[in-house]
Amino acid sequence: MATSLPPGSLDFLQTEPVPVTSRPASPTVDAQDRLPQGVVDRLMKIPGVDGVWVERDAQGKRFVVLHYTPKGPARNLPSSVEGLPTRIVGGEPIRAF
């Protein structure tokens, strides 16, 4: 039996989500920083995932960011994509202003 979490609840996370921050614009985007469209499409079909992109940490290592809004069970989120670790961010829906 599925349980329903109250709106805005982060109880599904094992750790606090990483805040979404802006980063300086890069004049060029490395092809390695793009996921194949089929992979993005597959990830975006996971309930609660409403954003997918690749970032680099301070050491330059790449990881896949999954923006997750608490709509589905977190156990459906992969720990790696295309051989890259994932980082889960969000907790709130993405809204255009």
Secondary structure, DSSP 8 states (H G I E B T S, - for coil): ------TT--TT-SS--B--------SS--GGGS--HHHHHHHHTSTTEEEEEEEE-TT--EEEEEEE-SSS-GGGS-SEETTEEEEEEESS-----
